[in-house]
Amino acid sequence: MSRLQEKYKNEIVSTLLKEFAYKSVMQVPHLDKITVNVGVGEAVANPKALEAVVMEITKVTGQKPVITKAKKSIAAFKLRTGMEIGVMTTLRGAHMWNFLDRLISVALPRVRDFRGLPRRGFDGHGNYSLGVREQIIFPEISFDDIDKIRGMNITMTTSAKNDEEALRMLELVGVPFRRN
């Protein structure tokens, strides 16, 4: 069991139970999954770019991503339905907690001029999304091995009913949000 998962079970559940006056432990919000998504628009012209992104995401998340395909044809982008244009992976269980721990304690502090994550990334249903501009903030990726700087979207899906509950849970887990 990872460090964050133990902290969640031993400390955070009881804190949230008291703060929000839940009647049962089963009502306490928990982290369901983390989804990591990278769009590779240049894969239309350069299919090798997709292979490089698959390798990078595999190193970062510890599991092989799924290649996503275009749903629509867009002539202006020379894109046809079914073309491979991105990669995505969904983390659950131990992989999810280990990735979140590395994201919070190692990767985010390596971002230049990092002052915390914005609070506006919530969707109204308790899920939080953030964008990372450079994949090199993860120590698993060497700057010499990459062909191009790419960003990624990271979505944390929770069982919270609203953004307030999810925000409090993520703050207790250690996600560094900006102060208002």
N, CA, C and O of each residue as an XYZ file, in Angstrom:
720
protein
N       0.845     -1.178      0.000
C       0.000      0.000      0.000
C       0.889      1.238      0.000
O       1.860      1.307      0.753
N       0.564      2.207     -0.835
C       1.396      3.402     -0.958
C       1.203      4.339      0.237
O       0.251      4.218      1.009
N       2.119      5.248      0.350
C       2.117      6.208      1.459
C       0.846      7.048      1.470
O       0.238      7.237      2.524
N       0.440      7.550      0.314
C      -0.765      8.382      0.232
C      -2.031      7.586      0.527
O      -2.958      8.095      1.157
N      -2.067      6.355      0.077
C      -3.245      5.526      0.306
C      -3.416      5.239      1.805
O      -4.533      5.253      2.321
N      -2.312      4.982      2.487
C      -2.367      4.774      3.936
C      -2.836      6.034      4.645
O      -3.658      5.975      5.559
N      -2.303      7.181      4.213
C      -2.694      8.457      4.810
C      -4.194      8.692      4.603
O      -4.890      9.147      5.511
N      -4.680      8.377      3.408
C      -6.108      8.558      3.128
C      -6.952      7.698      4.066
O      -7.892      8.194      4.687
N      -6.620      6.412      4.170
C      -7.425      5.496      4.989
C      -7.347      5.813      6.477
O      -8.360      5.753      7.174
N      -6.162      6.149      6.968
C      -5.978      6.330      8.408
C      -6.366      7.711      8.919
O      -6.890      7.832     10.027
N      -6.117      8.764      8.125
C      -6.328     10.127      8.625
C      -7.455     10.871      7.906
O      -8.333     11.444      8.551
N      -7.429     10.861      6.598
C      -8.307     11.714      5.807
C      -9.774     11.287      5.911
O     -10.659     12.139      5.992
N     -10.036      9.991      5.911
C     -11.422      9.520      5.994
C     -12.083     10.016      7.279
O     -13.216     10.496      7.252
N     -11.377      9.901      8.400
C     -11.971     10.345      9.672
C     -12.135     11.861      9.711
O     -13.109     12.359     10.275
N     -11.198     12.601      9.122
C     -11.308     14.067      9.077
C     -12.518     14.498      8.253
O     -13.289     15.355      8.684
N     -12.686     13.907      7.070
C     -13.821     14.251      6.209
C     -15.149     13.826      6.830
O     -16.164     14.503      6.665
N     -15.137     12.705      7.544
C     -16.341     12.222      8.218
C     -16.846     13.260      9.218
O     -18.050     13.495      9.329
N     -15.911     13.878      9.943
C     -16.278     14.902     10.932
C     -16.660     16.226     10.270
O     -17.653     16.848     10.645
N     -15.866     16.654      9.283
C     -16.083     17.961      8.648
C     -17.418     18.065      7.931
O     -18.108     19.077      8.047
N     -17.785     17.031      7.192
C     -19.008     17.090      6.392
C     -20.173     16.351      7.045
O     -21.243     16.246      6.446
N     -19.988     15.841      8.256
C     -21.027     15.171      9.046
C     -21.711     14.042      8.269
O     -22.938     13.951      8.217
N     -20.875     13.182      7.666
C     -21.426     12.024      6.978
C     -21.927     11.021      8.010
O     -21.396     10.945      9.119
N     -22.937     10.261      7.648
C     -23.487      9.256      8.566
C     -22.758      7.922      8.445
O     -22.791      7.104      9.365
N     -22.104      7.708      7.312
C     -21.419      6.441      7.073
C     -20.062      6.703      6.427
O     -19.869      7.708      5.742
N     -19.139      5.799      6.652
C     -17.815      5.895      6.042
C     -17.920      5.765      4.519
O     -17.072      6.277      3.788
N     -18.953      5.085      4.054
C     -19.128      4.880      2.617
C     -19.511      6.174      1.891
O     -19.401      6.241      0.667
N     -19.955      7.194      2.615
C     -20.304      8.474      1.988
C     -19.087      9.359      1.757
O     -19.157     10.312      0.980
N     -17.979      9.060      2.414
C     -16.768      9.869      2.288
C     -16.251      9.770      0.855
O     -16.109      8.666      0.332
N     -15.964     10.914      0.205
C     -15.469     10.867     -1.175
C     -14.101     10.198     -1.254
O     -13.275     10.321     -0.350
N     -13.886      9.496     -2.349
C     -12.596      8.857     -2.581
C     -12.184      9.070     -4.034
O     -12.994      9.461     -4.874
N     -10.929      8.810     -4.309
C     -10.386      8.953     -5.650
C     -10.681      7.672     -6.421
O     -10.239      6.592     -6.027
N     -11.431      7.790     -7.526
C     -11.786      6.616     -8.329
C     -10.691      6.253     -9.327
O     -10.263      5.102     -9.403
N     -10.241      7.253    -10.094
C      -9.244      6.991    -11.133
C      -8.538      8.273    -11.515
O      -9.018      9.373    -11.241
N      -7.386      8.112    -12.153
C      -6.653      9.235    -12.742
C      -6.432      8.889    -14.203
O      -5.925      7.816    -14.528
N      -6.815      9.803    -15.079
C      -6.661      9.597    -16.513
C      -5.594     10.547    -17.039
O      -5.644     11.749    -16.778
N      -4.629     10.008    -17.779
C      -3.569     10.802    -18.389
C      -3.771     10.732    -19.896
O      -3.825      9.647    -20.474
N      -3.882     11.913    -20.534
C      -4.194     11.991    -21.949
C      -3.198     12.903    -22.647
O      -2.895     13.986    -22.146
N      -2.688     12.480    -23.794
C      -1.781     13.307    -24.597
C      -2.303     13.324    -26.029
O      -2.452     12.277    -26.658
N      -2.575     14.511    -26.531
C      -2.962     14.653    -27.928
C      -1.725     14.856    -28.781
O      -0.885     15.702    -28.477
N      -1.613     14.080    -29.847
C      -0.440     14.162    -30.715
C      -0.939     14.515    -32.112
O      -1.079     13.642    -32.969
N      -1.205     15.798    -32.335
C      -1.726     16.250    -33.614
C      -0.767     16.027    -34.759
O      -1.189     15.832    -35.898
N       0.533     16.054    -34.463
C       1.531     15.868    -35.515
C       1.622     14.428    -35.995
O       2.336     14.145    -36.957
N       0.906     13.503    -35.337
C       0.917     12.095    -35.741
C       0.290     11.905    -37.116
O       0.508     10.880    -37.762
N      -0.493     12.894    -37.570
C      -1.079     12.832    -38.915
C       0.030     12.821    -39.958
O      -0.022     12.056    -40.921
N       1.040     13.680    -39.761
C       2.146     13.775    -40.717
C       3.314     12.868    -40.337
O       4.046     12.404    -41.212
N       3.498     12.609    -39.028
C       4.653     11.860    -38.554
C       4.209     10.744    -37.599
O       4.093     10.981    -36.397
N       3.961      9.538    -38.110
C       3.497      8.432    -37.255
C       4.509      8.014    -36.182
O       4.122      7.411    -35.181
N       5.788      8.321    -36.371
C       6.819      7.971    -35.385
C       6.628      8.756    -34.090
O       7.045      8.303    -33.025
N       6.003      9.925    -34.172
C       5.785     10.749    -32.977
C       4.903     10.019    -31.980
O       5.086     10.149    -30.770
N       3.953      9.259    -32.481
C       3.041      8.513    -31.610
C       3.797      7.449    -30.807
O       3.512      7.241    -29.627
N       4.755      6.781    -31.443
C       5.549      5.761    -30.745
C       6.351      6.387    -29.610
O       6.463      5.800    -28.534
N       6.912      7.574    -29.841
C       7.695      8.256    -28.810
C       6.814      8.628    -27.613
O       7.233      8.491    -26.464
N       5.600      9.095    -27.886
C       4.687      9.471    -26.810
C       4.255      8.239    -26.019
O       4.142      8.307    -24.795
N       4.012      7.124    -26.689
C       3.639      5.884    -26.005
C       4.752      5.483    -25.032
O       4.474      5.100    -23.895
N       5.995      5.568    -25.470
C       7.118      5.213    -24.596
C       7.206      6.157    -23.390
O       7.444      5.711    -22.267
N       7.015      7.457    -23.625
C       7.100      8.432    -22.535
C       5.995      8.215    -21.505
O       6.262      8.227    -20.304
N       4.760      8.017    -21.959
C       3.646      7.827    -21.039
C       3.796      6.498    -20.290
O       3.415      6.400    -19.123
N       4.342      5.490    -20.947
C       4.591      4.216    -20.277
C       5.587      4.406    -19.139
O       5.410      3.844    -18.058
N       6.626      5.190    -19.376
C       7.616      5.462    -18.321
C       6.999      6.243    -17.165
O       7.252      5.937    -16.000
N       6.199      7.238    -17.483
C       5.632      8.120    -16.457
C       4.591      7.402    -15.603
O       4.607      7.524    -14.378
N       3.682      6.652    -16.240
C       2.568      6.063    -15.509
C       2.821      4.633    -15.046
O       2.180      4.166    -14.104
N       3.735      3.941    -15.689
C       3.993      2.560    -15.303
C       3.045      1.569    -15.963
O       3.028      0.389    -15.612
N       2.259      2.048    -16.917
C       1.388      1.131    -17.651
C       1.242      1.628    -19.082
O       1.312      2.827    -19.351
N       1.037      0.680    -19.995
C       0.996      1.011    -21.419
C      -0.305      1.729    -21.776
O      -1.386      1.267    -21.412
N      -0.208      2.858    -22.486
C      -1.419      3.594    -22.854
C      -2.128      3.008    -24.071
O      -1.573      2.207    -24.823
N      -3.374      3.440    -24.231
C      -4.187      3.066    -25.380
C      -4.042      4.173    -26.417
O      -4.021      5.353    -26.067
N      -3.943      3.803    -27.681
C      -3.857      4.805    -28.747
C      -5.279      5.214    -29.114
O      -6.123      4.366    -29.403
N      -5.539      6.531    -29.102
C      -6.874      7.028    -29.426
C      -6.934      7.412    -30.895
O      -5.931      7.810    -31.487
N      -8.125      7.289    -31.478
C      -8.316      7.549    -32.906
C      -9.296      8.693    -33.106
O     -10.144      8.957    -32.253
N      -9.170      9.367    -34.236
C     -10.043     10.489    -34.561
C     -11.469      9.991    -34.797
O     -11.685      8.974    -35.457
N     -12.434     10.724    -34.248
C     -13.841     10.348    -34.425
C     -14.451     11.006    -35.656
O     -15.410     10.496    -36.234
N     -13.880     12.151    -36.052
C     -14.399     12.893    -37.199
C     -13.283     13.195    -38.188
O     -12.108     13.248    -37.825
N     -13.665     13.389    -39.422
C     -12.729     13.859    -40.438
C     -12.777     15.377    -40.466
O     -13.854     15.972    -40.481
N     -11.588     16.008    -40.472
C     -11.493     17.461    -40.555
C     -10.499     17.778    -41.667
O      -9.294     17.585    -41.506
N     -11.008     18.264    -42.791
C     -10.188     18.494    -43.978
C      -9.100     19.540    -43.732
O      -7.988     19.403    -44.241
N      -9.412     20.581    -42.958
C      -8.434     21.646    -42.706
C      -7.192     21.118    -41.979
O      -6.102     21.663    -42.151
N      -7.343     20.075    -41.179
C      -6.217     19.494    -40.451
C      -5.666     18.246    -41.129
O      -4.779     17.585    -40.589
N      -6.191     17.918    -42.322
C      -5.818     16.708    -43.061
C      -6.034     15.463    -42.195
O      -5.214     14.545    -42.175
N      -7.147     15.462    -41.491
C      -7.472     14.403    -40.545
C      -8.641     13.577    -41.059
O      -9.650     14.124    -41.504
N      -8.499     12.267    -40.996
C      -9.562     11.370    -41.418
C     -10.044     10.545    -40.226
O      -9.299     10.326    -39.270
N     -11.280     10.097    -40.292
C     -11.836      9.261    -39.241
C     -10.994      7.987    -39.098
O     -10.679      7.321    -40.084
N     -10.641      7.666    -37.856
C      -9.875      6.445    -37.596
C      -8.374      6.634    -37.535
O      -7.652      5.695    -37.203
N      -7.879      7.842    -37.853
C      -6.435      8.075    -37.762
C      -6.020      8.138    -36.296
O      -6.760      8.655    -35.459
N      -4.849      7.616    -35.990
C      -4.339      7.622    -34.622
C      -3.774      9.006    -34.306
O      -2.846      9.471    -34.968
N      -4.345      9.665    -33.279
C      -3.940     11.046    -32.988
C      -3.648     11.324    -31.513
O      -3.468     12.483    -31.140
N      -3.595     10.304    -30.674
C      -3.305     10.554    -29.266
C      -3.155      9.271    -28.482
O      -3.379      8.175    -28.995
N      -2.766      9.430    -27.215
C      -2.659      8.285    -26.317
C      -3.326      8.629    -24.992
O      -3.385      9.793    -24.598
N      -3.827      7.604    -24.310
C      -4.538      7.803    -23.054
C      -4.344      6.569    -22.178
O      -4.297      5.441    -22.668
N      -4.233      6.805    -20.891
C      -4.177      5.691    -19.956
C      -4.987      6.034    -18.714
O      -5.023      7.186    -18.283
N      -5.628      5.036    -18.151
C      -6.431      5.203    -16.941
C      -5.773      4.428    -15.817
O      -5.537      3.225    -15.933
N      -5.479      5.120    -14.735
C      -4.812      4.513    -13.584
C      -5.815      4.307    -12.462
O      -6.596      5.203    -12.144
N      -5.791      3.145    -11.875
C      -6.651      2.831    -10.734
C      -5.816      2.083     -9.693
O      -4.749      1.554    -10.006
N      -6.305      2.044     -8.473
C      -5.662      1.260     -7.418
C      -4.260      1.744     -7.078
O      -4.017      2.945     -6.959
N      -3.345      0.797     -6.924
C      -1.978      1.118     -6.492
C      -1.251      2.007     -7.497
O      -0.528      2.920     -7.099
N      -1.435      1.752     -8.811
C      -0.793      2.591     -9.831
C      -1.242      4.045     -9.690
O      -0.437      4.966     -9.825
N      -2.525      4.242     -9.419
C      -3.088      5.584     -9.285
C      -2.461      6.312     -8.094
O      -2.031      7.458     -8.222
N      -2.408      5.644     -6.932
C      -1.857      6.292     -5.739
C      -0.370      6.574     -5.897
O       0.104      7.621     -5.455
N       0.380      5.660     -6.521
C       1.819      5.891     -6.746
C       2.043      7.048     -7.707
O       2.928      7.875     -7.485
N       1.247      7.117     -8.780
C       1.372      8.218     -9.732
C       1.049      9.552     -9.058
O       1.770     10.531     -9.256
N      -0.018      9.603     -8.270
C      -0.402     10.832     -7.578
C       0.684     11.267     -6.604
O       0.974     12.458     -6.490
N       1.277     10.329     -5.912
C       2.367     10.640     -4.978
C       3.554     11.248     -5.720
O       4.114     12.250     -5.275
N       3.945     10.648     -6.853
C       5.059     11.188     -7.650
C       4.703     12.548     -8.247
O       5.558     13.429     -8.328
N       3.455     12.725     -8.661
C       3.016     13.995     -9.237
C       3.114     15.113     -8.204
O       3.634     16.190     -8.497
N       2.614     14.857     -6.994
C       2.584     15.874     -5.941
C       3.970     16.178     -5.389
O       4.340     17.342     -5.236
N       4.731     15.135     -5.091
C       5.980     15.346     -4.369
C       7.202     15.553     -5.254
O       8.189     16.135     -4.803
N       7.162     15.090     -6.510
C       8.351     15.195     -7.357
C       8.123     16.067     -8.590
O       8.894     16.992     -8.845
N       7.072     15.780     -9.353
C       6.897     16.430    -10.654
C       6.459     17.893    -10.544
O       7.084     18.766    -11.144
N       5.399     18.170     -9.789
C       4.899     19.554     -9.715
C       5.913     20.542     -9.139
O       5.988     21.671     -9.624
N       6.700     20.163     -8.121
C       7.721     21.110     -7.651
C       8.799     21.431     -8.694
O       9.517     22.420     -8.554
N       8.914     20.601     -9.735
C       9.907     20.856    -10.785
C       9.404     21.826    -11.852
O      10.163     22.215    -12.740
N       8.142     22.215    -11.774
C       7.582     23.179    -12.722
C       8.165     24.555    -12.409
O       8.216     24.966    -11.250
N       8.603     25.259    -13.444
C       9.156     26.600    -13.239
C       8.101     27.546    -12.704
O       6.958     27.528    -13.162
N       8.471     28.369    -11.741
C       7.589     29.378    -11.140
C       6.278     28.760    -10.649
O       5.210     29.339    -10.844
N       6.353     27.616    -10.027
C       5.147     26.931     -9.564
C       4.641     27.581     -8.282
O       5.365     27.667     -7.289
N       3.398     28.034     -8.314
C       2.787     28.668     -7.147
C       1.584     27.885     -6.638
O       0.901     28.330     -5.716
N       1.327     26.758     -7.211
C       0.178     25.945     -6.831
C      -0.735     25.736     -8.027
O      -0.631     26.431     -9.037
N      -1.626     24.774     -7.895
C      -2.584     24.480     -8.962
C      -3.797     25.387     -8.839
O      -4.225     25.694     -7.726
N      -4.357     25.819     -9.962
C      -5.557     26.669     -9.898
C      -6.768     25.869     -9.423
O      -6.887     24.674     -9.694
N      -7.660     26.549     -8.709
C      -8.859     25.886     -8.190
C      -9.971     25.821     -9.227
O     -10.990     25.174     -8.985
N      -9.808     26.461    -10.353
C     -10.870     26.504    -11.353
C     -10.929     25.242    -12.226
O     -11.731     25.184    -13.158
N     -10.111     24.253    -11.946
C     -10.074     23.031    -12.741
C     -11.169     22.038    -12.411
O     -11.208     20.955    -12.995
N     -12.068     22.378    -11.484
C     -13.152     21.461    -11.127
C     -14.293     21.587    -12.125
O     -14.503     22.652    -12.705
N     -15.035     20.490    -12.325
C     -16.082     20.468    -13.347
C     -17.499     20.608    -12.797
O     -18.455     20.553    -13.570
N     -17.663     20.787    -11.489
C     -18.983     20.915    -10.906
C     -19.513     19.609    -10.339
O     -20.515     19.602     -9.624
N     -18.847     18.504    -10.652
C     -19.273     17.187    -10.164
C     -18.203     16.527     -9.299
O     -18.294     15.336     -9.000
N     -17.185     17.297     -8.894
C     -16.152     16.771     -8.015
C     -14.944     16.191     -8.710
O     -14.125     15.540     -8.062
N     -14.803     16.403    -10.014
C     -13.643     15.907    -10.754
C     -12.720     17.081    -11.048
O     -13.185     18.190    -11.312
N     -11.393     16.835    -11.003
C     -10.424     17.906    -11.194
C      -9.522     17.579    -12.379
O      -9.018     16.462    -12.496
N      -9.323     18.568    -13.262
C      -8.439     18.403    -14.422
C      -7.352     19.455    -14.389
O      -7.590     20.602    -14.013
N      -6.154     19.052    -14.787
C      -5.057     19.999    -14.879
C      -4.247     19.683    -16.118
O      -4.198     18.543    -16.581
N      -3.624     20.702    -16.637
C      -2.778     20.545    -17.807
C      -1.328     20.737    -17.425
O      -0.991     21.637    -16.654
N      -0.474     19.892    -17.964
C       0.960     20.000    -17.744
C       1.575     20.363    -19.083
O       1.325     19.690    -20.083
N       2.367     21.405    -19.115
C       2.912     21.885    -20.398
C       4.117     21.103    -20.884
O       4.349     21.022    -22.090
N       4.890     20.527    -19.975
C       6.106     19.813    -20.363
C       6.143     18.446    -19.699
O       5.904     18.327    -18.497
N       6.440     17.420    -20.478
C       6.516     16.083    -19.911
C       7.832     15.870    -19.163
O       7.983     14.873    -18.457
N       8.780     16.787    -19.307
C      10.086     16.593    -18.673
C      10.082     16.914    -17.181
O      11.115     16.788    -16.524
N       8.933     17.329    -16.633
C       8.877     17.536    -15.183
C       8.922     16.210    -14.438
O       9.221     16.178    -13.244
N       8.626     15.115    -15.133
C       8.713     13.796    -14.511
C      10.159     13.312    -14.610
O      10.751     13.351    -15.689
N      10.730     12.860    -13.500
C      12.147     12.462    -13.515
C      12.427     11.216    -14.356
O      13.582     10.957    -14.694
N      11.402     10.442    -14.700
C      11.599      9.237    -15.516
C      11.982      9.578    -16.951
O      12.553      8.747    -17.657
N      11.672     10.788    -17.379
C      11.938     11.185    -18.760
C      13.200     12.031    -18.816
O      13.290     13.079    -18.175
N      14.163     11.569    -19.581
C      15.410     12.298    -19.751
C      15.249     13.320    -20.878
O      14.644     13.029    -21.910
N      15.788     14.504    -20.670
C      15.672     15.567    -21.673
C      16.351     15.166    -22.984
O      15.915     15.579    -24.059
N      17.409     14.368    -22.902
C      18.146     13.950    -24.100
C      17.375     12.932    -24.945
O      17.614     12.816    -26.147
N      16.460     12.201    -24.326
C      15.750     11.136    -25.037
C      14.495     11.591    -25.769
O      13.939     10.823    -26.553
N      14.032     12.813    -25.538
C      12.780     13.250    -26.156
C      13.046     13.971    -27.467
O      14.102     14.575    -27.653
N      12.068     13.902    -28.385
C      12.211     14.589    -29.668
C      11.534     15.957    -29.647
O      11.921     16.851    -30.399
N      10.525     16.127    -28.791
C       9.786     17.385    -28.731
C       9.125     17.519    -27.364
O       8.720     16.523    -26.764
N       9.017     18.748    -26.875
C       8.313     19.010    -25.624
C       6.811     18.906    -25.885
O       6.284     19.566    -26.781
N       6.127     18.075    -25.101
C       4.685     17.901    -25.244
C       4.028     18.042    -23.884
O       4.647     17.784    -22.851
N       2.788     18.448    -23.894
C       2.021     18.555    -22.663
C       1.116     17.356    -22.495
O       1.069     16.461    -23.340
N       0.398     17.358    -21.384
C      -0.555     16.274    -21.126
C      -1.664     16.787    -20.229
O      -1.484     17.745    -19.477
N      -2.805     16.141    -20.320
C      -3.937     16.450    -19.455
C      -4.046     15.345    -18.418
O      -3.964     14.161    -18.747
N      -4.231     15.740    -17.163
C      -4.384     14.786    -16.073
C      -5.723     15.069    -15.413
O      -5.971     16.191    -14.971
N      -6.587     14.066    -15.341
C      -7.906     14.220    -14.746
C      -8.035     13.282    -13.561
O      -7.805     12.077    -13.671
N      -8.412     13.862    -12.417
C      -8.643     13.078    -11.202
C     -10.149     12.950    -11.012
O     -10.834     13.944    -10.769
N     -10.663     11.739    -11.120
C     -12.090     11.481    -10.976
C     -12.362     11.008     -9.552
O     -11.775     10.032     -9.085
N     -13.264     11.716     -8.868
C     -13.582     11.377     -7.479
C     -15.045     10.967     -7.360
O     -15.828     11.130     -8.296
N     -15.395     10.438     -6.205
C     -16.781     10.063     -5.945
C     -17.522     11.179     -5.214
O     -18.639     10.968     -4.743
N     -16.920     12.362     -5.113
C     -17.533     13.479     -4.398
C     -18.778     13.970     -5.127
O     -18.859     13.902     -6.354
N     -19.742     14.465     -4.364
C     -20.989     14.975     -4.939
C     -20.832     16.375     -5.501
O     -21.542     16.755     -6.432
N     -19.889     17.159     -4.935
C     -19.684     18.528     -5.416
C     -18.205     18.901     -5.325
O     -17.389     18.149     -4.793
N     -17.884     20.076     -5.856
C     -16.495     20.515     -5.910
C     -15.907     20.806     -4.534
O     -14.713     20.606     -4.315
N     -16.733     21.275     -3.611
C     -16.246     21.608     -2.271
C     -15.695     20.368     -1.561
O     -14.621     20.418     -0.962
N     -16.429     19.266     -1.630
C     -15.983     18.021     -1.001
C     -14.711     17.499     -1.675
O     -13.781     17.060     -1.000
N     -14.678     17.547     -2.989
C     -13.514     17.058     -3.730
C     -12.292     17.913     -3.440
O     -11.193     17.389     -3.256
N     -12.478     19.227     -3.399
C     -11.367     20.134     -3.101
C     -10.781     19.829     -1.732
O      -9.562     19.740     -1.582
N     -11.626     19.671     -0.751
C     -11.149     19.398      0.615
C     -10.422     18.061      0.670
O      -9.384     17.951      1.322
N     -10.955     17.041     -0.006
C     -10.297     15.736     -0.008
C      -8.922     15.822     -0.665
O      -7.947     15.294     -0.132
N      -8.838     16.483     -1.820
C      -7.562     16.597     -2.518
C      -6.568     17.444     -1.736
O      -5.371     17.160     -1.758
N      -7.044     18.487     -1.040
C      -6.154     19.279     -0.190
C      -5.564     18.418      0.928
O      -4.372     18.510      1.223
N      -6.393     17.591      1.544
C      -5.912     16.722      2.621
C      -4.938     15.668      2.111
O      -4.016     15.275      2.826
N      -5.137     15.212      0.881
C      -4.215     14.242      0.290
C      -2.858     14.906      0.044
O      -1.822     14.244      0.101
N      -2.866     16.211     -0.228
C      -1.601     16.915     -0.425
C      -1.461     17.613     -1.764
O      -0.379     18.104     -2.086
N      -2.522     17.670     -2.550
C      -2.468     18.358     -3.832
C      -2.288     19.858     -3.548
O      -3.096     20.448     -2.830
N      -1.246     20.474     -4.100
C      -0.939     21.880     -3.769
C      -1.781     22.875     -4.572
O      -1.450     23.192     -5.715
N      -2.863     23.363     -3.975
C      -3.699     24.365     -4.621
C      -3.239     25.753     -4.232
O      -2.661     25.947     -3.163
N      -3.497     26.733     -5.112
C      -3.187     28.122     -4.822
C      -4.093     28.650     -3.727
O      -5.240     28.222     -3.592
N      -3.575     29.574     -2.955
C      -4.390     30.265     -1.952
C      -5.078     31.429     -2.635
O      -4.466     32.102     -3.464
N      -6.321     31.679     -2.312
C      -7.070     32.800     -2.930
C      -6.736     34.097     -2.264
O      -7.264     35.141     -2.645
